[in-house]
Structure formats: C-alpha cells, structure tokens
C-alpha cells in the first residue's frame, strides 16, 4: 500500500449495526491520522462506496445481510485487494469463521467491545491496527502459493535431536498465515514449540485446532501447567500471558493474567523473557511479521542468554515492525525470508 503523504488514512466501516457504525466513526475520529470517509450497512452498498471513496483500509463485520462478510472479502481480495480488518462479536463458534477471513486475505481480527474490554480499549487498538495495515504489503496469491509449493518440495530431515530444546515464536499482523506456513514446512517430532500470536480470546483455540488438522504437529491452545514435550506446539491463549517455566529437565507453561505489555495480552515480550531465563542456550527464538515493538527486547534477552535468534526479513513481512525493532536492538542473529525460516530453525537446532 502506497502512503498518501500529508493526508489521512481513509477508512470505510462496513457493519449492519447503525450503532456500531456511529461508535466506530466517533472513536476513529479521535486520531489525527485517520478519516472515516464513509460507512455501509451491507457489502452491496460497500462495493459502491469503495469505488467512489477509494478508502485505504476497510473495517469489516462478518455477519451481515444480503451477503456475508466472508463472501464479500473473497470477492474483494480477488478483484480489488486492499487492507481489511475484521471486527466481529466474539463467540467460540465464530472463531473458525474469523480464521477463514485471515486465510482469504484479512490482515487482522478484533473483537467488538464486550465484557472483556471497553470501547475505549478496543478503539485504541483498532486505531493502531489501522495504521499498521495501511502500510502492509499485500502479496499476490499466485506468488504466495508458488513460495509454498517451492518449500514443500525442498528436502528436509524427518527426525531431529530434541533433548532439552525449545522453540519460541512471536507474531502479530500477518502472523497467522506465516505461522501456518512455517509449521507446514517443519518436520514432525520437533522440540516443543511455544507461540504467541496477537489474537483475541477464543480465536486462539480455533487457530490451534486448525493448525492441528493441517500440519503434522500436535497443536493446541496452551493450558496452565501443561508440560512441553517433543512434537507439541502450544498457542498462547487470547487475553492471557504465556510464561515458560522449568522444573529440573522438564519445561512447562504458566497461563496467567497480567497487565498488557505494548498493548498486548498475550505478549511476546513476556514469553521471550521467560524462555531466556529458563531455557537460555537451549532455545531458538523467532520473531515474525507484526506491528510495534512487542518481543524485540525479549528476543535480545534470549540472544544474550545464549539462544539462537531469527528474524523475518522485510520483504516477506506483511508489516515490518517487530522484526525491524528487533534488528535495530541487535536482537537477531540470522535474518531470513519466511520460506527460509523453517530451515534456519532446523539448522539452529542441529548445530547448537
């Protein structure tokens, strides 16, 4: 997306609720960098307004009349690709739908205000996400599929040494697809993998369940005091921090409440710092696409503790934020494109 110098980010809100459209318009107007150029109650009106107003970013609901948000998103990304943020009411049964939206090209998913957080908390995050996705790269689908095909045909060992090793991965905007691609390329029976992906509550379980089906790994949402073992991948719960701890030679995780770090819970920073303290040189840390600074300083702690650290390169990032900050701090030992990160992880494990 090309930035409009000296102009605001133009946002179109698509939601069947007039109240939601009004509240979002008021909240987004608080930012000097954003202008809500229009709203639409359904995809058909939205289509007309996209052509007329040429917004930079769409805020899109999933459940709408006349045409559901997923169908609209699929058509949009095929004919008129642009940054899209899904804002949906949170329900466990809705997680799969939201994950499908990410697969179709949406860059972020967020929950509408409810019991877990206020309108003010949500709108602040939405403003930051709009700023991030506005600068995002939108890879062409054929290029993404070609990269995935290339790496799937690349030979890789099927069994690795796993003694006392642990892999920690952090990601935000664009991370769901990046994590999926990495796990699909990694061989089975890897050392345990812990992942923080910035994602709302309930969606993390659906995300984990989806990865468990499509990859060769045992993937699940983390539970408190769960032991880490080879072949297991744990996804941090939405709205909970994930801390890696150690008892003798056994790693386990603590799932806990706590203040937001860099506006995030779960926070990559929290996980990376715990890995630095409890795994040190037995760990590999990976920081992927995403906005902001979360995880950059924690990755440096991992590096200083003897861990091998990897950062996604600018070209393959949807948003080159967290890896950029990590590189600025000197946290990264190896920079790699997304399709080369799995081999970088394997190399780090084999030679550490």
C-alpha positions, -999 to 999 in steps of 0.1 A, spaced: 0 0 0 14 33 -10 13 60 16 -6 92 10 19 118 22 3 148 40 -31 131 40 -51 110 65 -57 73 62 -91 69 47 -113 42 64 -146 27 53 -167 10 81 -189 -19 69 -213 -31 96 -251 -38 96 -255 -21 130 -261 17 128 -249 20 165 -216 2 158 -210 24 127 -217 55 147 -195 45 177 -166 34 154 -168 67 135 -167 87 167 -138 68 181 -117 67 150 -122 105 146 -101 109 177 -70 101 157 -54 129 137 -41 104 112 -74 87 103 -105 99 84 -137 78 83 -147 86 47 -179 66 49 -199 37 63 -220 10 48 -247 -14 63 -240 -42 38 -215 -54 12 -235 -41 -18 -235 -5 -6 -199 -10 5 -189 -20 -30 -203 12 -44 -186 33 -17 -152 16 -23 -153 27 -59 -165 62 -51 -144 69 -20 -113 48 -26 -106 40 11 -72 29 22 -85 5 49 -118 -14 54 -132 -23 88 -155 -52 81 -180 -72 101 -186 -109 92 -223 -114 98 -243 -90 76 -275 -91 55 -276 -97 17 -240 -110 15 -219 -124 44 -186 -108 51 -165 -138 40 -181 -139 6 -176 -102 2 -140 -105 14 -132 -133 -11 -146 -113 -40 -128 -81 -28 -94 -97 -25 -97 -113 -59 -107 -81 -78 -98 -52 -56 -72 -63 -29 -68 -39 0 -61 -39 38 -90 -53 57 -96 -56 95 -123 -79 107 -142 -67 137 -166 -94 149 -186 -102 180 -167 -128 200 -182 -163 203 -164 -196 203 -184 -208 173 -172 -177 154 -135 -185 156 -134 -207 126 -151 -181 105 -126 -154 116 -97 -177 108 -112 -183 73 -112 -145 69 -75 -144 76 -69 -171 50 -89 -151 25 -67 -121 30 -78 -101 60 -48 -88 80 -63 -85 115 -92 -98 135 -106 -80 165 -134 -84 190 -162 -59 194 -164 -43 228 -179 -66 255 -174 -80 289 -136 -84 285 -128 -48 275 -143 -14 269 -150 7 238 -120 29 247 -96 0 249 -108 -15 217 -108 17 198 -72 24 208 -61 -10 194 -82 -5 163 -65 28 156 -31 13 159 -40 -17 137 -54 6 110 -21 25 110 -2 -8 107 -22 -25 80 -22 7 59 15 2 54 11 -36 49 23 -55 18 -4 -75 1 13 -104 -16 -3 -117 -48 -19 -150 -42 -1 -168 -70 33 -157 -56 23 -169 -21 12 -203 -35 44 -206 -55 66 -200 -25 47 -226 -5 50 -251 -33 87 -244 -36 94 -250 1 71 -281 3 93 -298 -23 125 -289 -5 141 -320 12 143 -318 50 153 -343 77 123 -361 93 137 -367 127 157 -342 148 175 -343 181 151 -329 207 170 -331 240 161 -301 262 155 -278 233 126 -254 229 114 -231 201 97 -198 208 78 -179 180 62 -145 182 40 -128 156 13 -102 151 -2 -87 119 1 -113 91 14 -139 115 -14 -165 113 -5 -173 77 32 -171 84 30 -195 114 9 -219 93 35 -219 65 63 -225 90 46 -254 107 37 -270 74 73 -270 64 88 -281 97 93 -319 101 73 -338 128 87 -345 162 104 -312 166 113 -299 200 84 -283 218 72 -250 202 55 -222 220 38 -194 200 24 -161 209 2 -147 181 -16 -115 188 -52 -126 186 -84 -122 206 -98 -146 231 -115 -177 218 -99 -173 183 -67 -188 195 -83 -221 202 -98 -222 167 -65 -212 153 -47 -240 172 -74 -266 162 -70 -256 125 -32 -260 127 -36 -293 144 -56 -306 114 -35 -292 85 0 -297 99 19 -328 111 23 -314 146 2 -318 177 -11 -282 181 -33 -269 208 -42 -239 229 -20 -238 260 -33 -249 294 -19 -238 327 9 -261 340 10 -280 307 42 -299 301 62 -292 269 72 -323 250 87 -331 215 61 -328 188 39 -305 208 30 -269 197 13 -246 222 -5 -215 211 -9 -188 238 -45 -181 249 -61 -149 238 -62 -124 267 -37 -144 288 1 -143 290 21 -174 284 52 -180 306 77 -208 300 90 -224 333 113 -252 341 114 -279 367 146 -299 365 148 -310 329 111 -305 322 96 -274 306 61 -264 313 39 -233 307 20 -210 330 -11 -193 316 -17 -162 336 -34 -128 338 -13 -96 339 -10 -61 326 -9 -56 288 27 -52 275 30 -30 245 -8 -30 244 -8 -68 241 -20 -98 261 -7 -123 254 27 -105 250 56 -119 230 79 -100 254 66 -119 284 71 -153 267 106 -145 252 119 -132 286 107 -164 304 124 -185 277 156 -165 282 155 -172 319 145 -209 318 159 -223 286 188 -199 277 212 -216 252 187 -245 247 163 -222 229 157 -208 194 137 -176 192 119 -164 161 102 -130 156 78 -127 127 57 -101 109 38 -76 130 35 -40 141 51 -24 171 79 -34 194 65 -64 213 91 -91 216 121 -71 204 137 -66 238 128 -101 249 145 -116 219 176 -97 228 174 -112 263 172 -146 247 203 -139 225 223 -126 255 213 -158 274 228 -179 246 198 -187 224 199 -186 186 176 -158 173 159 -155 139 141 -125 124 118 -124 93 132 -102 66 115 -70 55 105 -83 20 84 -112 32 68 -94 62 32 -81 59 42 -54 84 79 -49 91 75 -36 126 86 -61 153 114 -76 133 126 -42 124 127 -31 160 145 -64 170 171 -58 143 176 -22 155 183 -35 190 207 -61 177 184 -90 188 186 -110 156 215 -134 147 200 -145 114 176 -127 91 156 -149 68 127 -148 44 96 -166 55 102 -196 32 137 -200 46 129 -197 83 120 -234 88 154 -244 75 170 -217 97 153 -232 127 164 -267 118 200 -256 113 200 -238 147 188 -269 164 212 -293 147 243 -272 154 235 -256 188 
